[in-house]
Amino acid sequence: MTVRYRCRYCDTELGTLPFNEEETIRKLHLFEVGEIEEFIEKDELGVTTVHCICEHCEESLRQFPDYYALKKWIQ
């Protein structure tokens, strides 16, 4: 099984990595309750997607920090 990584702002697919469920569950305890639902999504087909940020969007947010208030600022 693999995990897809997508930018949460521009929806660009950043890549996929092998998924080890036992190892991942151990790492997830670092998140606070409610944070996991914001960053990790599992669809009805069982595909796990982690929403992160790409380099382009990260640079834009550094230049324009007001964009943090918007969920989607790239159209």
PDB file of N, H, CA, C and O in Angstrom:
ATOM      1  N   MET A   1       0.846  -1.174   0.000  1.00  0.00           N
ATOM      2  CA  MET A   1       0.000   0.000   0.000  1.00  0.00           C
ATOM      3  C   MET A   1       0.894   1.241   0.000  1.00  0.00           C
ATOM      4  O   MET A   1       1.992   1.217   0.557  1.00  0.00           O
ATOM      5  N   THR A   2       0.429   2.313  -0.618  1.00  0.00           N
ATOM      6  H   THR A   2      -0.462   2.332  -1.071  1.00  0.00           H
ATOM      7  CA  THR A   2       1.188   3.555  -0.664  1.00  0.00           C
ATOM      8  C   THR A   2       0.353   4.710  -0.114  1.00  0.00           C
ATOM      9  O   THR A   2      -0.865   4.618   0.037  1.00  0.00           O
ATOM     10  N   VAL A   3       1.047   5.776   0.170  1.00  0.00           N
ATOM     11  H   VAL A   3       2.036   5.851   0.047  1.00  0.00           H
ATOM     12  CA  VAL A   3       0.412   7.005   0.647  1.00  0.00           C
ATOM     13  C   VAL A   3       0.754   8.098  -0.356  1.00  0.00           C
ATOM     14  O   VAL A   3       1.916   8.262  -0.726  1.00  0.00           O
ATOM     15  N   ARG A   4      -0.259   8.847  -0.796  1.00  0.00           N
ATOM     16  H   ARG A   4      -1.203   8.714  -0.495  1.00  0.00           H
ATOM     17  CA  ARG A   4      -0.041   9.966  -1.716  1.00  0.00           C
ATOM     18  C   ARG A   4       0.175  11.238  -0.900  1.00  0.00           C
ATOM     19  O   ARG A   4      -0.457  11.441   0.137  1.00  0.00           O
ATOM     20  N   TYR A   5       1.066  12.080  -1.379  1.00  0.00           N
ATOM     21  H   TYR A   5       1.579  11.915  -2.221  1.00  0.00           H
ATOM     22  CA  TYR A   5       1.310  13.383  -0.765  1.00  0.00           C
ATOM     23  C   TYR A   5       0.910  14.448  -1.764  1.00  0.00           C
ATOM     24  O   TYR A   5       1.411  14.480  -2.888  1.00  0.00           O
ATOM     25  N   ARG A   6      -0.012  15.337  -1.340  1.00  0.00           N
ATOM     26  H   ARG A   6      -0.419  15.312  -0.427  1.00  0.00           H
ATOM     27  CA  ARG A   6      -0.520  16.401  -2.211  1.00  0.00           C
ATOM     28  C   ARG A   6      -0.421  17.732  -1.484  1.00  0.00           C
ATOM     29  O   ARG A   6      -0.550  17.798  -0.261  1.00  0.00           O
ATOM     30  N   CYS A   7      -0.190  18.790  -2.251  1.00  0.00           N
ATOM     31  H   CYS A   7      -0.085  18.736  -3.244  1.00  0.00           H
ATOM     32  CA  CYS A   7      -0.160  20.130  -1.673  1.00  0.00           C
ATOM     33  C   CYS A   7      -1.578  20.527  -1.297  1.00  0.00           C
ATOM     34  O   CYS A   7      -2.499  20.404  -2.105  1.00  0.00           O
ATOM     35  N   ARG A   8      -1.752  20.999  -0.086  1.00  0.00           N
ATOM     36  H   ARG A   8      -1.004  21.099   0.571  1.00  0.00           H
ATOM     37  CA  ARG A   8      -3.081  21.375   0.391  1.00  0.00           C
ATOM     38  C   ARG A   8      -3.595  22.659  -0.248  1.00  0.00           C
ATOM     39  O   ARG A   8      -4.788  22.951  -0.163  1.00  0.00           O
ATOM     40  N   TYR A   9      -2.722  23.426  -0.882  1.00  0.00           N
ATOM     41  H   TYR A   9      -1.753  23.189  -0.951  1.00  0.00           H
ATOM     42  CA  TYR A   9      -3.133  24.698  -1.485  1.00  0.00           C
ATOM     43  C   TYR A   9      -3.357  24.590  -2.991  1.00  0.00           C
ATOM     44  O   TYR A   9      -4.406  25.007  -3.483  1.00  0.00           O
ATOM     45  N   CYS A  10      -2.391  24.037  -3.736  1.00  0.00           N
ATOM     46  H   CYS A  10      -1.539  23.698  -3.336  1.00  0.00           H
ATOM     47  CA  CYS A  10      -2.515  23.986  -5.200  1.00  0.00           C
ATOM     48  C   CYS A  10      -2.897  22.607  -5.718  1.00  0.00           C
ATOM     49  O   CYS A  10      -3.109  22.441  -6.919  1.00  0.00           O
ATOM     50  N   ASP A  11      -2.989  21.611  -4.834  1.00  0.00           N
ATOM     51  H   ASP A  11      -2.817  21.746  -3.858  1.00  0.00           H
ATOM     52  CA  ASP A  11      -3.423  20.250  -5.157  1.00  0.00           C
ATOM     53  C   ASP A  11      -2.452  19.508  -6.077  1.00  0.00           C
ATOM     54  O   ASP A  11      -2.846  18.548  -6.740  1.00  0.00           O
ATOM     55  N   THR A  12      -1.203  19.934  -6.124  1.00  0.00           N
ATOM     56  H   THR A  12      -0.883  20.714  -5.586  1.00  0.00           H
ATOM     57  CA  THR A  12      -0.174  19.244  -6.902  1.00  0.00           C
ATOM     58  C   THR A  12       0.218  17.970  -6.170  1.00  0.00           C
ATOM     59  O   THR A  12       0.430  17.981  -4.958  1.00  0.00           O
ATOM     60  N   GLU A  13       0.312  16.864  -6.916  1.00  0.00           N
ATOM     61  H   GLU A  13       0.140  16.855  -7.900  1.00  0.00           H
ATOM     62  CA  GLU A  13       0.766  15.622  -6.296  1.00  0.00           C
ATOM     63  C   GLU A  13       2.281  15.678  -6.165  1.00  0.00           C
ATOM     64  O   GLU A  13       2.991  15.847  -7.157  1.00  0.00           O
ATOM     65  N   LEU A  14       2.774  15.535  -4.941  1.00  0.00           N
ATOM     66  H   LEU A  14       2.198  15.398  -4.135  1.00  0.00           H
ATOM     67  CA  LEU A  14       4.206  15.641  -4.666  1.00  0.00           C
ATOM     68  C   LEU A  14       4.905  14.299  -4.734  1.00  0.00           C
ATOM     69  O   LEU A  14       6.120  14.246  -4.924  1.00  0.00           O
ATOM     70  N   GLY A  15       4.164  13.220  -4.584  1.00  0.00           N
ATOM     71  H   GLY A  15       3.177  13.263  -4.430  1.00  0.00           H
ATOM     72  CA  GLY A  15       4.766  11.900  -4.680  1.00  0.00           C
ATOM     73  C   GLY A  15       4.025  10.876  -3.865  1.00  0.00           C
ATOM     74  O   GLY A  15       3.006  11.169  -3.239  1.00  0.00           O
ATOM     75  N   THR A  16       4.558   9.652  -3.880  1.00  0.00           N
ATOM     76  H   THR A  16       5.385   9.414  -4.389  1.00  0.00           H
ATOM     77  CA  THR A  16       3.995   8.566  -3.102  1.00  0.00           C
ATOM     78  C   THR A  16       5.123   7.840  -2.379  1.00  0.00           C
ATOM     79  O   THR A  16       6.261   7.809  -2.847  1.00  0.00           O
ATOM     80  N   LEU A  17       4.796   7.270  -1.258  1.00  0.00           N
ATOM     81  H   LEU A  17       3.871   7.295  -0.878  1.00  0.00           H
ATOM     82  CA  LEU A  17       5.755   6.499  -0.470  1.00  0.00           C
ATOM     83  C   LEU A  17       5.105   5.205  -0.012  1.00  0.00           C
ATOM     84  O   LEU A  17       3.886   5.142   0.142  1.00  0.00           O
ATOM     85  N   PRO A  18       5.917   4.164   0.208  1.00  0.00           N
ATOM     86  CA  PRO A  18       5.358   2.921   0.753  1.00  0.00           C
ATOM     87  C   PRO A  18       4.738   3.194   2.122  1.00  0.00           C
ATOM     88  O   PRO A  18       5.194   4.064   2.863  1.00  0.00           O
ATOM     89  N   PHE A  19       3.718   2.454   2.432  1.00  0.00           N
ATOM     90  H   PHE A  19       3.347   1.747   1.830  1.00  0.00           H
ATOM     91  CA  PHE A  19       2.961   2.656   3.661  1.00  0.00           C
ATOM     92  C   PHE A  19       3.115   1.444   4.558  1.00  0.00           C
ATOM     93  O   PHE A  19       2.791   0.325   4.162  1.00  0.00           O
ATOM     94  N   ASN A  20       3.611   1.668   5.772  1.00  0.00           N
ATOM     95  H   ASN A  20       3.875   2.577   6.094  1.00  0.00           H
ATOM     96  CA  ASN A  20       3.712   0.624   6.782  1.00  0.00           C
ATOM     97  C   ASN A  20       2.773   1.037   7.901  1.00  0.00           C
ATOM     98  O   ASN A  20       3.089   1.944   8.671  1.00  0.00           O
ATOM     99  N   GLU A  21       1.633   0.387   8.001  1.00  0.00           N
ATOM    100  H   GLU A  21       1.377  -0.350   7.376  1.00  0.00           H
ATOM    101  CA  GLU A  21       0.580   0.825   8.930  1.00  0.00           C
ATOM    102  C   GLU A  21       1.049   0.856  10.381  1.00  0.00           C
ATOM    103  O   GLU A  21       0.739   1.807  11.098  1.00  0.00           O
ATOM    104  N   GLU A  22       1.773  -0.138  10.825  1.00  0.00           N
ATOM    105  H   GLU A  22       2.025  -0.910  10.242  1.00  0.00           H
ATOM    106  CA  GLU A  22       2.217  -0.188  12.219  1.00  0.00           C
ATOM    107  C   GLU A  22       3.146   0.984  12.548  1.00  0.00           C
ATOM    108  O   GLU A  22       3.001   1.631  13.585  1.00  0.00           O
ATOM    109  N   GLU A  23       4.097   1.247  11.656  1.00  0.00           N
ATOM    110  H   GLU A  23       4.215   0.722  10.813  1.00  0.00           H
ATOM    111  CA  GLU A  23       5.037   2.348  11.877  1.00  0.00           C
ATOM    112  C   GLU A  23       4.323   3.693  11.847  1.00  0.00           C
ATOM    113  O   GLU A  23       4.632   4.578  12.644  1.00  0.00           O
ATOM    114  N   THR A  24       3.384   3.849  10.947  1.00  0.00           N
ATOM    115  H   THR A  24       3.133   3.129  10.299  1.00  0.00           H
ATOM    116  CA  THR A  24       2.652   5.105  10.818  1.00  0.00           C
ATOM    117  C   THR A  24       1.804   5.368  12.052  1.00  0.00           C
ATOM    118  O   THR A  24       1.747   6.503  12.524  1.00  0.00           O
ATOM    119  N   ILE A  25       1.157   4.364  12.575  1.00  0.00           N
ATOM    120  H   ILE A  25       1.203   3.441  12.192  1.00  0.00           H
ATOM    121  CA  ILE A  25       0.317   4.540  13.771  1.00  0.00           C
ATOM    122  C   ILE A  25       1.174   5.024  14.940  1.00  0.00           C
ATOM    123  O   ILE A  25       0.728   5.860  15.726  1.00  0.00           O
ATOM    124  N   ARG A  26       2.391   4.514  15.064  1.00  0.00           N
ATOM    125  H   ARG A  26       2.754   3.835  14.425  1.00  0.00           H
ATOM    126  CA  ARG A  26       3.277   4.972  16.137  1.00  0.00           C
ATOM    127  C   ARG A  26       3.623   6.444  15.967  1.00  0.00           C
ATOM    128  O   ARG A  26       3.732   7.168  16.957  1.00  0.00           O
ATOM    129  N   LYS A  27       3.798   6.897  14.735  1.00  0.00           N
ATOM    130  H   LYS A  27       3.710   6.308  13.932  1.00  0.00           H
ATOM    131  CA  LYS A  27       4.156   8.300  14.493  1.00  0.00           C
ATOM    132  C   LYS A  27       2.963   9.234  14.666  1.00  0.00           C
ATOM    133  O   LYS A  27       3.145  10.401  15.013  1.00  0.00           O
ATOM    134  N   LEU A  28       1.754   8.747  14.432  1.00  0.00           N
ATOM    135  H   LEU A  28       1.606   7.799  14.150  1.00  0.00           H
ATOM    136  CA  LEU A  28       0.566   9.597  14.493  1.00  0.00           C
ATOM    137  C   LEU A  28       0.249  10.079  15.900  1.00  0.00           C
ATOM    138  O   LEU A  28      -0.482  11.058  16.054  1.00  0.00           O
ATOM    139  N   HIS A  29       0.768   9.435  16.920  1.00  0.00           N
ATOM    140  H   HIS A  29       1.362   8.640  16.795  1.00  0.00           H
ATOM    141  CA  HIS A  29       0.487   9.892  18.279  1.00  0.00           C
ATOM    142  C   HIS A  29       1.097  11.267  18.549  1.00  0.00           C
ATOM    143  O   HIS A  29       0.778  11.896  19.557  1.00  0.00           O
ATOM    144  N   LEU A  30       1.973  11.739  17.656  1.00  0.00           N
ATOM    145  H   LEU A  30       2.232  11.228  16.836  1.00  0.00           H
ATOM    146  CA  LEU A  30       2.570  13.068  17.803  1.00  0.00           C
ATOM    147  C   LEU A  30       1.563  14.177  17.493  1.00  0.00           C
ATOM    148  O   LEU A  30       1.741  15.317  17.923  1.00  0.00           O
ATOM    149  N   PHE A  31       0.506  13.843  16.747  1.00  0.00           N
ATOM    150  H   PHE A  31       0.361  12.917  16.398  1.00  0.00           H
ATOM    151  CA  PHE A  31      -0.507  14.834  16.398  1.00  0.00           C
ATOM    152  C   PHE A  31      -1.503  14.988  17.530  1.00  0.00           C
ATOM    153  O   PHE A  31      -1.777  14.032  18.256  1.00  0.00           O
ATOM    154  N   GLU A  32      -2.038  16.174  17.681  1.00  0.00           N
ATOM    155  H   GLU A  32      -1.815  16.950  17.091  1.00  0.00           H
ATOM    156  CA  GLU A  32      -3.088  16.406  18.665  1.00  0.00           C
ATOM    157  C   GLU A  32      -4.422  15.936  18.078  1.00  0.00           C
ATOM    158  O   GLU A  32      -4.567  15.817  16.861  1.00  0.00           O
ATOM    159  N   VAL A  33      -5.371  15.676  18.940  1.00  0.00           N
ATOM    160  H   VAL A  33      -5.253  15.772  19.929  1.00  0.00           H
ATOM    161  CA  VAL A  33      -6.689  15.237  18.488  1.00  0.00           C
ATOM    162  C   VAL A  33      -7.268  16.302  17.564  1.00  0.00           C
ATOM    163  O   VAL A  33      -7.237  17.490  17.888  1.00  0.00           O
ATOM    164  N   GLY A  34      -7.789  15.890  16.432  1.00  0.00           N
ATOM    165  H   GLY A  34      -7.814  14.925  16.169  1.00  0.00           H
ATOM    166  CA  GLY A  34      -8.366  16.814  15.462  1.00  0.00           C
ATOM    167  C   GLY A  34      -7.405  17.220  14.368  1.00  0.00           C
ATOM    168  O   GLY A  34      -7.846  17.590  13.279  1.00  0.00           O
ATOM    169  N   GLU A  35      -6.110  17.166  14.615  1.00  0.00           N
ATOM    170  H   GLU A  35      -5.752  16.865  15.499  1.00  0.00           H
ATOM    171  CA  GLU A  35      -5.151  17.547  13.584  1.00  0.00           C
ATOM    172  C   GLU A  35      -5.052  16.509  12.478  1.00  0.00           C
ATOM    173  O   GLU A  35      -4.841  16.857  11.316  1.00  0.00           O
ATOM    174  N   ILE A  36      -5.201  15.252  12.825  1.00  0.00           N
ATOM    175  H   ILE A  36      -5.372  14.969  13.769  1.00  0.00           H
ATOM    176  CA  ILE A  36      -5.050  14.194  11.834  1.00  0.00           C
ATOM    177  C   ILE A  36      -6.095  14.342  10.733  1.00  0.00           C
ATOM    178  O   ILE A  36      -5.774  14.175   9.557  1.00  0.00           O
ATOM    179  N   GLU A  37      -7.327  14.650  11.093  1.00  0.00           N
ATOM    180  H   GLU A  37      -7.587  14.785  12.049  1.00  0.00           H
ATOM    181  CA  GLU A  37      -8.382  14.805  10.095  1.00  0.00           C
ATOM    182  C   GLU A  37      -8.085  15.954   9.143  1.00  0.00           C
ATOM    183  O   GLU A  37      -8.537  15.942   7.999  1.00  0.00           O
ATOM    184  N   GLU A  38      -7.335  16.939   9.601  1.00  0.00           N
ATOM    185  H   GLU A  38      -6.968  16.949  10.531  1.00  0.00           H
ATOM    186  CA  GLU A  38      -7.009  18.088   8.763  1.00  0.00           C
ATOM    187  C   GLU A  38      -5.933  17.744   7.736  1.00  0.00           C
ATOM    188  O   GLU A  38      -5.939  18.305   6.640  1.00  0.00           O
ATOM    189  N   PHE A  39      -5.024  16.851   8.053  1.00  0.00           N
ATOM    190  H   PHE A  39      -5.019  16.395   8.943  1.00  0.00           H
ATOM    191  CA  PHE A  39      -3.884  16.571   7.193  1.00  0.00           C
ATOM    192  C   PHE A  39      -3.937  15.231   6.477  1.00  0.00           C
ATOM    193  O   PHE A  39      -3.337  15.084   5.412  1.00  0.00           O
ATOM    194  N   ILE A  40      -4.637  14.253   7.033  1.00  0.00           N
ATOM    195  H   ILE A  40      -5.124  14.373   7.898  1.00  0.00           H
ATOM    196  CA  ILE A  40      -4.646  12.907   6.470  1.00  0.00           C
ATOM    197  C   ILE A  40      -6.076  12.522   6.125  1.00  0.00           C
ATOM    198  O   ILE A  40      -6.991  12.673   6.934  1.00  0.00           O
ATOM    199  N   GLU A  41      -6.248  12.020   4.905  1.00  0.00           N
ATOM    200  H   GLU A  41      -5.504  11.897   4.248  1.00  0.00           H
ATOM    201  CA  GLU A  41      -7.585  11.676   4.418  1.00  0.00           C
ATOM    202  C   GLU A  41      -7.534  10.279   3.792  1.00  0.00           C
ATOM    203  O   GLU A  41      -6.583   9.940   3.088  1.00  0.00           O
ATOM    204  N   LYS A  42      -8.536   9.499   4.049  1.00  0.00           N
ATOM    205  H   LYS A  42      -9.309   9.774   4.621  1.00  0.00           H
ATOM    206  CA  LYS A  42      -8.645   8.172   3.455  1.00  0.00           C
ATOM    207  C   LYS A  42      -9.973   8.106   2.728  1.00  0.00           C
ATOM    208  O   LYS A  42     -11.026   8.322   3.329  1.00  0.00           O
ATOM    209  N   ASP A  43      -9.928   7.806   1.422  1.00  0.00           N
ATOM    210  H   ASP A  43      -9.073   7.631   0.934  1.00  0.00           H
ATOM    211  CA  ASP A  43     -11.173   7.781   0.660  1.00  0.00           C
ATOM    212  C   ASP A  43     -11.830   6.407   0.700  1.00  0.00           C
ATOM    213  O   ASP A  43     -11.316   5.481   1.327  1.00  0.00           O
ATOM    214  N   GLU A  44     -12.971   6.285   0.026  1.00  0.00           N
ATOM    215  H   GLU A  44     -13.388   7.037  -0.483  1.00  0.00           H
ATOM    216  CA  GLU A  44     -13.744   5.044   0.067  1.00  0.00           C
ATOM    217  C   GLU A  44     -13.028   3.867  -0.590  1.00  0.00           C
ATOM    218  O   GLU A  44     -13.386   2.715  -0.343  1.00  0.00           O
ATOM    219  N   LEU A  45     -12.025   4.138  -1.419  1.00  0.00           N
ATOM    220  H   LEU A  45     -11.734   5.074  -1.619  1.00  0.00           H
ATOM    221  CA  LEU A  45     -11.244   3.074  -2.051  1.00  0.00           C
ATOM    222  C   LEU A  45     -10.045   2.660  -1.207  1.00  0.00           C
ATOM    223  O   LEU A  45      -9.306   1.749  -1.579  1.00  0.00           O
ATOM    224  N   GLY A  46      -9.853   3.328  -0.071  1.00  0.00           N
ATOM    225  H   GLY A  46     -10.454   4.068   0.231  1.00  0.00           H
ATOM    226  CA  GLY A  46      -8.743   2.997   0.814  1.00  0.00           C
ATOM    227  C   GLY A  46      -7.453   3.734   0.515  1.00  0.00           C
ATOM    228  O   GLY A  46      -6.418   3.431   1.107  1.00  0.00           O
ATOM    229  N   VAL A  47      -7.497   4.698  -0.397  1.00  0.00           N
ATOM    230  H   VAL A  47      -8.338   4.944  -0.878  1.00  0.00           H
ATOM    231  CA  VAL A  47      -6.306   5.478  -0.734  1.00  0.00           C
ATOM    232  C   VAL A  47      -6.086   6.526   0.347  1.00  0.00           C
ATOM    233  O   VAL A  47      -6.992   7.298   0.662  1.00  0.00           O
ATOM    234  N   THR A  48      -4.885   6.555   0.914  1.00  0.00           N
ATOM    235  H   THR A  48      -4.149   5.929   0.657  1.00  0.00           H
ATOM    236  CA  THR A  48      -4.549   7.519   1.959  1.00  0.00           C
ATOM    237  C   THR A  48      -3.807   8.689   1.329  1.00  0.00           C
ATOM    238  O   THR A  48      -2.837   8.492   0.596  1.00  0.00           O
ATOM    239  N   THR A  49      -4.264   9.911   1.616  1.00  0.00           N
ATOM    240  H   THR A  49      -5.052  10.070   2.211  1.00  0.00           H
ATOM    241  CA  THR A  49      -3.632  11.117   1.094  1.00  0.00           C
ATOM    242  C   THR A  49      -3.222  12.000   2.263  1.00  0.00           C
ATOM    243  O   THR A  49      -4.015  12.268   3.166  1.00  0.00           O
ATOM    244  N   VAL A  50      -1.973  12.446   2.233  1.00  0.00           N
ATOM    245  H   VAL A  50      -1.329  12.228   1.500  1.00  0.00           H
ATOM    246  CA  VAL A  50      -1.466  13.378   3.234  1.00  0.00           C
ATOM    247  C   VAL A  50      -1.399  14.748   2.569  1.00  0.00           C
ATOM    248  O   VAL A  50      -0.756  14.918   1.533  1.00  0.00           O
ATOM    249  N   HIS A  51      -2.068  15.715   3.175  1.00  0.00           N
ATOM    250  H   HIS A  51      -2.590  15.577   4.017  1.00  0.00           H
ATOM    251  CA  HIS A  51      -2.073  17.077   2.638  1.00  0.00           C
ATOM    252  C   HIS A  51      -0.944  17.863   3.305  1.00  0.00           C
ATOM    253  O   HIS A  51      -0.957  18.097   4.514  1.00  0.00           O
ATOM    254  N   CYS A  52       0.026  18.260   2.491  1.00  0.00           N
ATOM    255  H   CYS A  52       0.036  18.069   1.509  1.00  0.00           H
ATOM    256  CA  CYS A  52       1.185  19.005   2.985  1.00  0.00           C
ATOM    257  C   CYS A  52       1.323  20.269   2.141  1.00  0.00           C
ATOM    258  O   CYS A  52       0.318  20.774   1.641  1.00  0.00           O
ATOM    259  N   ILE A  53       2.510  20.783   1.969  1.00  0.00           N
ATOM    260  H   ILE A  53       3.326  20.372   2.375  1.00  0.00           H
ATOM    261  CA  ILE A  53       2.706  22.011   1.206  1.00  0.00           C
ATOM    262  C   ILE A  53       3.902  21.846   0.273  1.00  0.00           C
ATOM    263  O   ILE A  53       4.944  21.323   0.670  1.00  0.00           O
ATOM    264  N   CYS A  54       3.741  22.297  -0.967  1.00  0.00           N
ATOM    265  H   CYS A  54       2.895  22.722  -1.289  1.00  0.00           H
ATOM    266  CA  CYS A  54       4.828  22.214  -1.943  1.00  0.00           C
ATOM    267  C   CYS A  54       5.763  23.424  -1.775  1.00  0.00           C
ATOM    268  O   CYS A  54       5.423  24.392  -1.096  1.00  0.00           O
ATOM    269  N   GLU A  55       6.925  23.354  -2.394  1.00  0.00           N
ATOM    270  H   GLU A  55       7.202  22.567  -2.947  1.00  0.00           H
ATOM    271  CA  GLU A  55       7.908  24.426  -2.265  1.00  0.00           C
ATOM    272  C   GLU A  55       7.383  25.748  -2.815  1.00  0.00           C
ATOM    273  O   GLU A  55       7.635  26.806  -2.239  1.00  0.00           O
ATOM    274  N   HIS A  56       6.653  25.690  -3.931  1.00  0.00           N
ATOM    275  H   HIS A  56       6.448  24.831  -4.399  1.00  0.00           H
ATOM    276  CA  HIS A  56       6.127  26.916  -4.536  1.00  0.00           C
ATOM    277  C   HIS A  56       5.158  27.628  -3.594  1.00  0.00           C
ATOM    278  O   HIS A  56       5.258  28.837  -3.385  1.00  0.00           O
ATOM    279  N   CYS A  57       4.222  26.869  -3.030  1.00  0.00           N
ATOM    280  H   CYS A  57       4.140  25.887  -3.200  1.00  0.00           H
ATOM    281  CA  CYS A  57       3.243  27.473  -2.113  1.00  0.00           C
ATOM    282  C   CYS A  57       3.908  27.935  -0.823  1.00  0.00           C
ATOM    283  O   CYS A  57       3.522  28.961  -0.262  1.00  0.00           O
ATOM    284  N   GLU A  58       4.894  27.197  -0.350  1.00  0.00           N
ATOM    285  H   GLU A  58       5.208  26.364  -0.806  1.00  0.00           H
ATOM    286  CA  GLU A  58       5.607  27.601   0.853  1.00  0.00           C
ATOM    287  C   GLU A  58       6.304  28.949   0.643  1.00  0.00           C
ATOM    288  O   GLU A  58       6.280  29.805   1.527  1.00  0.00           O
ATOM    289  N   GLU A  59       6.917  29.135  -0.513  1.00  0.00           N
ATOM    290  H   GLU A  59       6.937  28.439  -1.232  1.00  0.00           H
ATOM    291  CA  GLU A  59       7.586  30.401  -0.821  1.00  0.00           C
ATOM    292  C   GLU A  59       6.559  31.535  -0.922  1.00  0.00           C
ATOM    293  O   GLU A  59       6.804  32.640  -0.438  1.00  0.00           O
ATOM    294  N   SER A  60       5.412  31.261  -1.549  1.00  0.00           N
ATOM    295  H   SER A  60       5.213  30.363  -1.942  1.00  0.00           H
ATOM    296  CA  SER A  60       4.357  32.277  -1.652  1.00  0.00           C
ATOM    297  C   SER A  60       3.852  32.690  -0.280  1.00  0.00           C
ATOM    298  O   SER A  60       3.605  33.870  -0.034  1.00  0.00           O
ATOM    299  N   LEU A  61       3.698  31.716   0.617  1.00  0.00           N
ATOM    300  H   LEU A  61       3.898  30.757   0.417  1.00  0.00           H
ATOM    301  CA  LEU A  61       3.235  32.031   1.971  1.00  0.00           C
ATOM    302  C   LEU A  61       4.273  32.842   2.749  1.00  0.00           C
ATOM    303  O   LEU A  61       3.912  33.663   3.592  1.00  0.00           O
ATOM    304  N   ARG A  62       5.543  32.619   2.472  1.00  0.00           N
ATOM    305  H   ARG A  62       5.836  31.952   1.787  1.00  0.00           H
ATOM    306  CA  ARG A  62       6.574  33.447   3.116  1.00  0.00           C
ATOM    307  C   ARG A  62       6.475  34.898   2.657  1.00  0.00           C
ATOM    308  O   ARG A  62       6.629  35.826   3.451  1.00  0.00           O
ATOM    309  N   GLN A  63       6.216  35.081   1.358  1.00  0.00           N
ATOM    310  H   GLN A  63       6.091  34.327   0.713  1.00  0.00           H
ATOM    311  CA  GLN A  63       6.124  36.434   0.810  1.00  0.00           C
ATOM    312  C   GLN A  63       4.812  37.112   1.185  1.00  0.00           C
ATOM    313  O   GLN A  63       4.775  38.326   1.387  1.00  0.00           O
ATOM    314  N   PHE A  64       3.740  36.339   1.279  1.00  0.00           N
ATOM    315  H   PHE A  64       3.770  35.353   1.115  1.00  0.00           H
ATOM    316  CA  PHE A  64       2.412  36.891   1.563  1.00  0.00           C
ATOM    317  C   PHE A  64       1.769  36.115   2.718  1.00  0.00           C
ATOM    318  O   PHE A  64       0.905  35.272   2.480  1.00  0.00           O
ATOM    319  N   PRO A  65       2.174  36.384   3.953  1.00  0.00           N
ATOM    320  CA  PRO A  65       1.666  35.609   5.101  1.00  0.00           C
ATOM    321  C   PRO A  65       0.159  35.727   5.318  1.00  0.00           C
ATOM    322  O   PRO A  65      -0.419  34.897   6.019  1.00  0.00           O
ATOM    323  N   ASP A  66      -0.484  36.722   4.742  1.00  0.00           N
ATOM    324  H   ASP A  66      -0.014  37.397   4.172  1.00  0.00           H
ATOM    325  CA  ASP A  66      -1.939  36.852   4.876  1.00  0.00           C
ATOM    326  C   ASP A  66      -2.671  35.686   4.203  1.00  0.00           C
ATOM    327  O   ASP A  66      -3.832  35.428   4.518  1.00  0.00           O
ATOM    328  N   TYR A  67      -2.017  34.989   3.293  1.00  0.00           N
ATOM    329  H   TYR A  67      -1.073  35.198   3.037  1.00  0.00           H
ATOM    330  CA  TYR A  67      -2.628  33.852   2.606  1.00  0.00           C
ATOM    331  C   TYR A  67      -2.959  32.710   3.569  1.00  0.00           C
ATOM    332  O   TYR A  67      -3.812  31.878   3.260  1.00  0.00           O
ATOM    333  N   TYR A  68      -2.300  32.655   4.728  1.00  0.00           N
ATOM    334  H   TYR A  68      -1.607  33.331   4.979  1.00  0.00           H
ATOM    335  CA  TYR A  68      -2.582  31.599   5.690  1.00  0.00           C
ATOM    336  C   TYR A  68      -4.049  31.600   6.120  1.00  0.00           C
ATOM    337  O   TYR A  68      -4.578  30.557   6.504  1.00  0.00           O
ATOM    338  N   ALA A  69      -4.696  32.732   6.060  1.00  0.00           N
ATOM    339  H   ALA A  69      -4.265  33.579   5.748  1.00  0.00           H
ATOM    340  CA  ALA A  69      -6.098  32.830   6.467  1.00  0.00           C
ATOM    341  C   ALA A  69      -7.034  32.181   5.445  1.00  0.00           C
ATOM    342  O   ALA A  69      -8.188  31.891   5.764  1.00  0.00           O
ATOM    343  N   LEU A  70      -6.555  31.953   4.234  1.00  0.00           N
ATOM    344  H   LEU A  70      -5.618  32.188   3.975  1.00  0.00           H
ATOM    345  CA  LEU A  70      -7.368  31.369   3.170  1.00  0.00           C
ATOM    346  C   LEU A  70      -7.093  29.882   3.036  1.00  0.00           C
ATOM    347  O   LEU A  70      -5.940  29.455   3.103  1.00  0.00           O
ATOM    348  N   LYS A  71      -8.130  29.101   2.849  1.00  0.00           N
ATOM    349  H   LYS A  71      -9.066  29.448   2.795  1.00  0.00           H
ATOM    350  CA  LYS A  71      -7.955  27.655   2.685  1.00  0.00           C
ATOM    351  C   LYS A  71      -7.396  27.342   1.295  1.00  0.00           C
ATOM    352  O   LYS A  71      -6.474  26.537   1.170  1.00  0.00           O
ATOM    353  N   LYS A  72      -7.941  27.965   0.260  1.00  0.00           N
ATOM    354  H   LYS A  72      -8.691  28.619   0.362  1.00  0.00           H
ATOM    355  CA  LYS A  72      -7.457  27.811  -1.112  1.00  0.00           C
ATOM    356  C   LYS A  72      -7.266  29.204  -1.695  1.00  0.00           C
ATOM    357  O   LYS A  72      -8.238  29.934  -1.891  1.00  0.00           O
ATOM    358  N   TRP A  73      -6.039  29.568  -1.970  1.00  0.00           N
ATOM    359  H   TRP A  73      -5.250  28.975  -1.810  1.00  0.00           H
ATOM    360  CA  TRP A  73      -5.774  30.897  -2.521  1.00  0.00           C
ATOM    361  C   TRP A  73      -5.235  30.824  -3.936  1.00  0.00           C
ATOM    362  O   TRP A  73      -5.041  31.864  -4.566  1.00  0.00           O
ATOM    363  N   ILE A  74      -4.993  29.658  -4.445  1.00  0.00           N
ATOM    364  H   ILE A  74      -5.150  28.814  -3.934  1.00  0.00           H
ATOM    365  CA  ILE A  74      -4.573  29.489  -5.833  1.00  0.00           C
ATOM    366  C   ILE A  74      -5.764  28.966  -6.609  1.00  0.00           C
ATOM    367  O   ILE A  74      -6.309  27.915  -6.272  1.00  0.00           O
ATOM    368  N   GLN A  75      -6.170  29.673  -7.628  1.00  0.00           N
ATOM    369  H   GLN A  75      -5.727  30.527  -7.901  1.00  0.00           H
ATOM    370  CA  GLN A  75      -7.338  29.280  -8.435  1.00  0.00           C
ATOM    371  C   GLN A  75      -6.905  28.522  -9.654  1.00  0.00           C
ATOM    372  O   GLN A  75      -7.743  28.108 -10.454  1.00  0.00           O
TER     373      GLN A  75
END
